[in-house]
Amino acid sequence: MSDTLALSGYGIAIRLVDASGDDLLGRLGDTLPPELVSCATLDGRAVSYVVTVDTRRHAGGRRGYRVTREGVEVCGAAADEDVLEWLRRDIDVTVVQGSPEMLFVHAGVVGWRGLAIVILGRSHTGKSTLVAELVQRGAVYYSDEFAAFDERGRVHPYRRRLTLRDVSEGAMSLNLARDDAPRDALPLGLIVAGSYQPRAAWRPTVLRGTQAVLPIIDGTILARERPARTLRIAARVSSTAVTLQGPRGEAGEVALDLLELVDDALVSGAFRMHADRAGAVAADLSRVAAQRFQSRRDRPAPPDRRLVAQRYVRMTDFLSPQEHGRLLEHVLASQDQLHESGIIDLQGEQMLDRTFRRSHTLAGPRLEEVWSMFEERLRGLLPGVRQALGIPWFPLGKVERQLAVHDDDGFFAPHVDTGDPVVAKRRISCVYYFHRTPRRYVGGELRLYDTWVTPTGSTPAGTYTDLAPIDNSVVFFPSDAFHAVCPVHSETDAFGDGRFAVTIWFWEGQWPAYLEAAGRVARGPAPHGQTGSDAR
């Protein structure tokens, strides 16, 4: 009796036949990347593997296994673990060397803020350790061995089980770092070139252009055999590639640097909308990286500035249990009316940019049907909230609202809610969080960035406060505060298992005529100096 497994992915078809009777294929499938999809039939030619029992006896009188590839015996082993490991490795080779669609590079990959961080290196360079550290800090796992580039220069996942090896502990599997849900290809963000060196201080050189892609070419599998494709894809990414080259130290410090660097770059560019968004992000990444690592070398005198934590107000148990249940049921029944969330472009119009924001939105009449649960209560809280946030009095204008749903891989990069003239009169932002119980996602925190106060003005800082999306809670903060939605990782693909939030913006309205005539002082920035408070 033979078992057969047919797989397809990256333009490669593979057929495996297990004639040993030991159910090897089920165990093998768990170790292969989910991008190799099981299928009932294969169109066209497939690479064929057959596993049979070896009639020869091995040590201890055990029977062994034989593996043929395309009818040629290529492996013989006494233990099933050895056969499975050989098959896994040879399938890797088959895919990365034979794919007509992808250019494979020796590298680990994680996703962060909709960008790919590619850690170049072969085995024993500390690559997997750094990938694991990044994943444990919230990055999305894409690969620990191969970065798969398509013709557009985007990075695709190759998610084998992430395993770390330690001399004292043996092998440690981080299976929870990978799930089998499909992952989108990501634009290239950062390239890390250089191996781990104990006690090294990470002071990499920041490379752009042709120099930035040379390490990718060096790490490309079959680069000499396929020079045209290698150079074509390298040229494609050269305009946006930012490479950090140099020996690196402990994974924890490097991982923190990488994630903060991306956040700082996105924060610095949040006020700008650029036609070439990829080029603008790359320019911000290279500039922020150069400043960060150059300052470590030169140790300049610290600037005259002080760090102020961003104010916020949080309240729990905002709606009654009955209202909470009604709202949840209403949203679940409105799934077909949600649309993909956009951002505001240079002309003040909505546009889609899934590298900056990934969620779905509900507004208009369907949301208005449940708005009565919020309006009176929020208006009553507004004077106290305004005082707690340190925002001067303003005449209340319109109250804008929408509902956003973040499912698996949803996020919103750092931004302000007043970053375009068409929304410049937003003064206070408010977010109400709710979800099913038990919660079936992690992440999705509201990240509020702190502020550097200097003699010449205020700028966003790299430090922040993360507020968990507590069910039936509401958070208020100034609309001009830099903030982000951290990536959401859901246990399922079900719509009802996502992160639900109603976002409300309180606008400044028309000032009374007598104040206008008296020449009122224009609203200045909200005073700082206190941390956020939890009002319960």
C-alpha positions in Angstrom: 0.0 0.0 0.0 1.5 3.4 -1.1 0.7 6.9 0.1 1.1 9.8 -2.3 1.5 13.5 -1.6 1.4 16.1 -4.4 2.8 19.6 -3.7 3.0 22.7 -5.8 4.6 26.1 -5.1 6.9 28.7 -6.6 6.3 27.2 -10.1 7.6 23.7 -9.0 5.6 20.5 -8.8 6.6 17.7 -6.5 5.2 14.1 -6.2 6.1 12.0 -3.1 5.3 8.3 -2.9 5.7 6.4 0.4 5.8 2.7 -0.2 7.2 1.9 3.2 3.9 1.7 5.1 5.3 3.8 7.9 3.2 7.0 7.3 6.3 9.1 6.6 4.5 11.7 4.4 2.2 13.0 7.1 5.2 13.7 9.3 7.2 15.2 6.4 4.3 17.6 5.5 4.5 19.2 8.9 8.1 20.2 8.3 7.7 21.8 4.9 6.7 25.4 4.3 3.0 25.9 3.8 3.8 27.8 0.6 4.2 24.3 -0.9 0.5 23.6 -1.3 -1.0 20.1 -1.3 -3.1 19.4 -4.4 -5.1 16.6 -5.8 -3.5 16.5 -9.2 -0.4 18.0 -10.8 -0.4 19.6 -14.2 2.7 19.1 -16.2 6.0 17.5 -15.1 6.7 16.9 -11.4 9.9 16.0 -9.6 9.2 12.5 -8.2 10.4 10.9 -5.0 9.7 7.3 -3.9 10.5 5.9 -0.5 10.7 2.1 -0.1 11.9 -0.3 2.5 15.5 -1.3 2.3 15.6 -5.1 2.5 19.2 -4.9 3.8 19.5 -5.1 7.5 21.2 -2.2 9.4 22.8 -2.0 12.8 20.8 -3.7 15.5 18.9 -5.7 12.9 16.7 -2.8 12.0 15.3 -2.4 8.5 16.1 0.8 6.7 14.8 3.0 3.9 15.7 3.8 0.3 14.8 7.0 -1.6 14.8 7.4 -5.3 14.6 10.7 -7.1 13.5 10.5 -10.7 14.1 6.7 -10.6 17.7 7.1 -9.3 18.6 5.9 -5.8 19.8 9.0 -3.9 19.5 8.1 -0.3 19.7 5.1 2.1 19.2 5.4 5.8 18.4 3.2 8.8 16.3 5.7 10.7 13.1 7.3 9.6 14.2 10.7 11.1 17.3 10.6 8.7 15.1 9.9 5.7 12.7 12.7 6.6 15.5 15.2 7.1 17.1 14.2 3.8 13.8 14.6 2.0 13.2 18.0 3.6 16.6 19.3 2.6 16.4 17.9 -0.9 13.0 19.4 -1.5 14.4 22.8 -0.4 17.2 22.4 -3.0 14.7 21.3 -5.7 12.5 24.4 -5.1 15.2 27.1 -4.7 17.3 25.9 -7.6 14.4 25.0 -10.0 11.9 27.8 -9.4 11.1 29.6 -12.6 9.3 32.4 -10.7 11.6 33.4 -7.8 15.1 34.4 -7.0 16.2 32.7 -3.8 18.7 34.2 -1.5 20.3 32.7 1.6 18.6 34.9 4.3 16.1 35.0 7.1 13.1 37.3 6.7 10.6 39.0 9.0 7.8 41.5 8.3 7.5 44.7 10.3 5.1 47.6 9.6 4.4 46.2 6.1 8.1 46.0 5.2 10.5 43.1 4.8 13.6 43.0 7.0 16.1 40.6 5.2 18.9 39.1 7.3 21.5 37.8 4.9 23.7 34.8 5.7 24.3 31.1 5.4 24.2 28.6 8.2 26.1 29.3 11.5 26.0 33.1 11.1 23.4 33.8 13.8 20.7 34.4 11.2 18.0 32.2 12.8 18.7 33.5 16.3 18.1 37.1 15.1 15.0 36.0 13.2 13.6 34.4 16.4 14.4 37.4 18.5 12.6 39.7 16.0 9.6 37.3 16.0 9.5 37.2 19.8 9.4 41.1 19.7 6.3 41.1 17.5 7.7 40.8 13.9 5.9 38.5 11.5 7.8 35.3 10.6 8.6 34.9 6.9 11.7 32.6 6.7 14.8 31.6 8.5 16.7 30.2 5.5 15.6 31.6 2.1 14.3 35.0 1.0 12.2 34.6 -2.2 12.3 37.7 -4.5 9.8 38.0 -7.3 10.4 40.0 -10.5 9.0 43.2 -8.8 11.6 42.9 -6.0 8.9 41.9 -3.4 9.8 39.3 -0.8 7.7 36.2 -0.4 7.6 33.8 2.6 9.3 30.4 2.8 8.2 29.3 6.3 9.9 26.2 7.4 9.7 25.4 11.1 12.0 27.9 12.9 14.4 25.8 15.0 17.3 27.0 17.1 20.2 24.8 18.1 22.0 25.2 21.3 24.9 23.1 22.5 23.6 22.7 26.0 19.9 22.5 25.3 19.8 20.6 22.0 17.2 21.7 19.4 14.5 24.2 20.4 11.5 24.5 18.0 9.6 27.8 17.9 6.6 26.3 16.1 4.3 29.0 17.3 6.3 31.5 15.3 4.8 30.1 12.1 1.2 29.6 11.0 -0.1 28.3 7.7 -2.3 31.3 6.8 -1.3 32.9 3.5 1.1 35.8 3.8 1.3 38.7 1.3 4.6 39.5 -0.4 6.3 42.6 1.2 8.3 45.4 -0.3 11.9 45.4 0.8 12.7 47.5 3.8 16.1 46.8 5.3 18.9 44.4 4.5 21.2 43.2 7.3 24.6 42.0 6.0 27.2 40.7 8.4 27.5 37.7 10.7 27.2 37.5 14.5 30.4 38.0 16.5 30.5 37.6 20.2 30.8 40.9 22.2 30.7 42.9 19.0 29.2 46.4 19.1 26.9 46.9 16.1 28.1 49.9 14.2 27.1 49.0 10.6 27.8 51.0 7.5 24.7 52.3 5.7 24.7 51.4 2.0 22.4 52.6 -0.8 22.1 52.0 -4.5 24.3 49.5 -6.2 26.5 48.9 -3.1 23.4 48.0 -1.1 22.4 45.1 -3.4 25.9 43.6 -3.8 25.4 41.5 -0.6 22.1 40.2 -2.1 23.9 39.1 -5.3 26.6 37.5 -3.2 24.0 35.5 -1.3 21.9 34.5 -4.3 21.6 30.8 -5.0 22.7 29.9 -8.6 23.6 33.6 -9.2 26.3 32.5 -11.8 24.0 30.1 -13.5 21.2 32.7 -13.8 23.0 36.0 -14.1 20.3 37.7 -16.1 17.5 37.2 -13.6 19.8 38.0 -10.7 20.9 41.3 -12.2 17.4 42.2 -13.3 15.9 41.8 -9.8 18.9 43.4 -8.2 18.4 46.4 -10.4 14.8 46.5 -9.5 15.4 46.8 -5.7 18.6 48.9 -5.9 16.6 52.2 -5.9 14.9 51.4 -2.5 17.4 49.0 -0.9 19.0 50.1 2.4 21.7 47.8 3.7 23.3 47.8 7.1 26.7 46.1 6.7 29.0 45.0 9.4 29.5 42.5 12.2 26.7 42.4 14.7 26.5 41.5 18.4 23.8 40.1 20.6 20.5 39.4 18.8 18.4 41.2 21.4 20.2 44.5 20.9 20.2 44.2 17.1 16.5 43.3 17.0 15.6 46.3 19.1 17.7 48.6 16.8 16.0 47.2 13.7 12.4 47.6 14.8 13.0 51.0 16.3 14.8 52.1 13.2 11.8 51.3 11.0 9.4 52.9 13.5 11.6 56.1 13.6 11.8 56.3 9.9 8.0 55.9 9.5 7.4 58.5 12.2 9.7 61.0 10.5 7.9 60.6 7.2 4.4 60.6 8.6 3.7 64.2 7.7 4.8 63.8 4.1 2.9 62.2 1.3 5.2 61.3 -1.6 4.4 60.1 -5.1 7.3 57.6 -4.8 6.4 56.2 -1.4 8.9 53.3 -1.6 11.7 55.8 -2.5 10.6 58.1 0.3 10.6 55.3 2.9 14.0 54.2 1.8 15.4 57.7 2.1 14.0 58.0 5.6 15.4 54.6 6.6 18.9 55.4 5.3 18.9 58.9 6.9 17.6 57.6 10.3 20.1 54.7 10.3 23.0 56.9 9.4 22.1 59.3 12.2 21.6 56.5 14.7 24.9 54.6 14.0 27.0 57.7 13.3 26.0 59.2 16.6 27.2 56.1 18.4 30.6 56.5 16.8 31.0 60.2 17.3 29.3 60.5 20.6 28.1 64.1 20.1 26.9 66.3 23.0 23.3 65.6 23.8 20.9 68.3 22.5 19.0 70.7 24.8 15.8 68.7 24.9 13.6 66.8 27.3 11.5 63.8 26.7 7.8 64.0 27.6 5.4 61.1 27.8 2.3 61.4 25.7 -0.9 62.0 27.6 -3.9 59.8 27.3 -7.1 58.9 29.2 -8.5 55.4 29.3 -11.8 54.2 30.7 -12.9 50.6 31.0 -16.5 49.1 31.1 -17.6 51.9 28.8 -20.8 50.2 27.5 -23.3 48.1 29.3 -23.1 44.3 28.7 -26.3 44.6 26.6 -25.0 47.5 24.5 -21.7 45.7 24.0 -23.5 42.6 22.8 -25.8 44.6 20.5 -22.8 46.4 19.0 -20.9 43.2 18.3 -23.9 41.5 16.7 -24.5 44.6 14.5 -20.9 44.6 13.3 -20.8 40.9 12.6 -24.0 41.3 10.5 -22.3 44.1 8.5 -19.3 42.2 7.2 -20.3 42.6 3.6 -20.5 46.4 3.9 -16.9 46.9 5.0 -14.3 48.2 2.6 -10.6 48.3 2.6 -9.2 51.2 4.6 -7.4 54.0 2.9 -5.2 57.0 3.7 -5.3 60.6 2.6 -3.1 61.4 -0.4 -1.6 64.7 -1.6 -4.9 65.9 -3.0 -6.8 65.2 0.1 -8.4 62.1 -1.4 -8.6 58.6 -0.1 -6.1 56.1 -1.5 -5.1 52.5 -0.7 -1.6 51.8 0.6 -1.3 48.4 2.2 2.3 49.1 3.1 1.1 51.8 5.4 -2.4 50.6 6.6 -4.1 47.3 6.4 -7.6 47.0 7.8 -11.3 47.3 6.8 -13.6 50.2 7.5 -17.3 50.7 8.1 -18.9 54.2 8.1 -22.1 55.9 7.0 -25.7 54.8 7.7 -24.9 51.3 9.0 -22.6 52.7 11.7 -25.1 55.5 12.5 -27.6 52.8 13.6 -25.6 52.2 16.7 -24.1 55.6 17.2 -26.7 56.6 19.8 -24.9 54.3 22.3 -21.9 56.6 22.2 -22.8 60.2 21.4 -24.4 61.5 24.6 -21.9 59.6 26.8 -18.9 60.9 24.9 -20.1 64.5 24.9 -20.6 64.4 28.6 -17.0 63.1 29.1 -15.4 65.6 26.8 -14.8 68.5 29.2 -13.0 66.3 31.7 -11.0 64.5 29.0 -9.9 67.8 27.5 -8.7 69.0 30.8 -6.9 65.7 31.6 -5.1 65.9 28.2 -4.1 69.5 28.7 -5.9 70.7 25.6 -7.3 74.3 25.7 -11.0 74.8 25.3 -12.3 74.8 21.8 -15.8 75.1 20.3 -16.9 71.6 19.4 -17.6 71.1 15.7 -18.5 67.9 14.0 -17.9 64.5 15.6 -16.5 62.2 12.9 -16.6 58.4 13.4 -15.8 55.1 11.7 -15.4 51.5 12.6 -12.2 49.6 11.7 -11.5 45.9 11.7 -8.0 44.5 11.9 -7.7 40.8 11.2 -4.5 38.8 10.8 -1.5 40.9 9.7 -3.6 44.1 10.1 -1.7 47.3 11.2 -1.5 51.0 10.8 2.0 52.6 10.5 2.9 55.6 12.7 0.9 58.7 11.8 -1.0 61.7 13.2 -4.7 62.2 12.7 -4.2 65.8 11.6 -1.6 65.2 9.0 -3.5 66.7 6.0 -5.2 70.1 5.7 -8.6 68.5 5.2 -8.4 67.0 8.7 -6.3 69.7 10.4 -9.2 70.7 12.8 -9.4 67.3 14.5 -8.5 68.0 18.2 -9.2 64.9 20.2 -9.1 61.3 19.0 -11.0 58.5 20.8 -10.9 54.7 20.2 -13.5 52.3 21.6 -12.3 48.6 21.6 -14.4 45.5 21.6 -14.1 41.9 20.5 -15.4 38.4 20.9 -14.8 36.5 24.1 -12.4 34.7 24.4 -10.2 36.9 22.4 -8.6 35.0 19.5 -5.9 37.5 18.5 -2.7 39.0 19.9 -1.1 42.3 19.2 -3.1 45.3 18.0 -1.9 47.6 20.7 -2.3 51.4 20.3 1.2 52.7 20.3 1.4 56.4 21.5 4.8 58.0 20.8 6.4 60.3 23.3 7.6 63.9 22.4 11.0 65.6 22.4 10.5 69.1 23.6 13.3 71.5 22.3 13.8 75.3 22.4 12.7 75.4 18.7 9.7 73.1 18.9 8.6 69.6 19.5 9.3 66.4 17.5 8.1 62.8 18.0 10.5 60.5 19.9 11.3 56.8 19.4 9.9 55.9 22.8 6.3 55.1 23.3 3.5 53.6 25.5 1.6 50.6 24.2 -2.0 50.3 25.3 -3.6 46.9 24.9 -7.0 46.9 23.1 -9.0 46.0 26.2 -12.5 44.8 25.5 -15.2 47.4 26.2 -12.6 50.1 26.9 -12.1 53.6 25.4 -8.9 55.6 25.0 -8.7 59.4 24.4 -5.5 61.2 23.1 -4.7 64.4 21.2 -5.3 64.1 17.5 -1.8 65.6 16.7 -0.1 62.8 18.7 2.0 60.3 16.7 0.5 56.9 17.1 0.3 53.5 15.4 -1.7 50.2 15.5 0.8 47.4 16.2 0.5 44.3 14.0 -2.4 41.9 14.8 -1.9 38.1 14.7 -5.2 36.2 14.7 -5.6 32.6 15.5 -8.2 32.1 12.7 -9.3 33.7 9.5 -12.8 34.2 10.8 -14.1 37.8 10.5 -15.5 37.6 14.0 -12.2 36.9 15.6 -10.6 40.2 14.6 -9.8 43.4 16.5 -12.8 45.8 16.4 -12.6 49.5 17.1 -14.8 52.5 16.7 -12.7 55.6 16.2 -14.1 59.0 16.9 -12.6 62.4 16.2 -13.8 65.6 17.9 -13.3 68.6 15.6 -12.8 72.3 16.4 -15.9 74.2 15.2 -16.6 77.8 14.4 -15.6 80.2 17.2 -18.2 82.5 18.5 -18.2 85.9 16.9 -17.5 87.9 20.1 -14.3 85.8 20.6 -13.3 86.3 16.9 -13.9 90.1 17.3 -11.8 90.1 20.5 -8.9 88.6 18.6 -8.6 85.3 20.3 -5.2 83.7 20.5 -4.7 80.8 18.0 -4.7 77.4 19.6 -1.2 76.4 20.6 0.2 72.9 21.2 -1.2 71.1 24.2 1.0 71.3 27.2 3.0 68.3 28.2 4.5 66.9 31.3 2.3 64.1 32.7 1.9 60.5 31.8 -1.4 58.9 30.7 -4.0 58.1 33.3 -6.4 55.2 33.5 -9.8 56.5 34.5 -12.0 53.6 35.5 
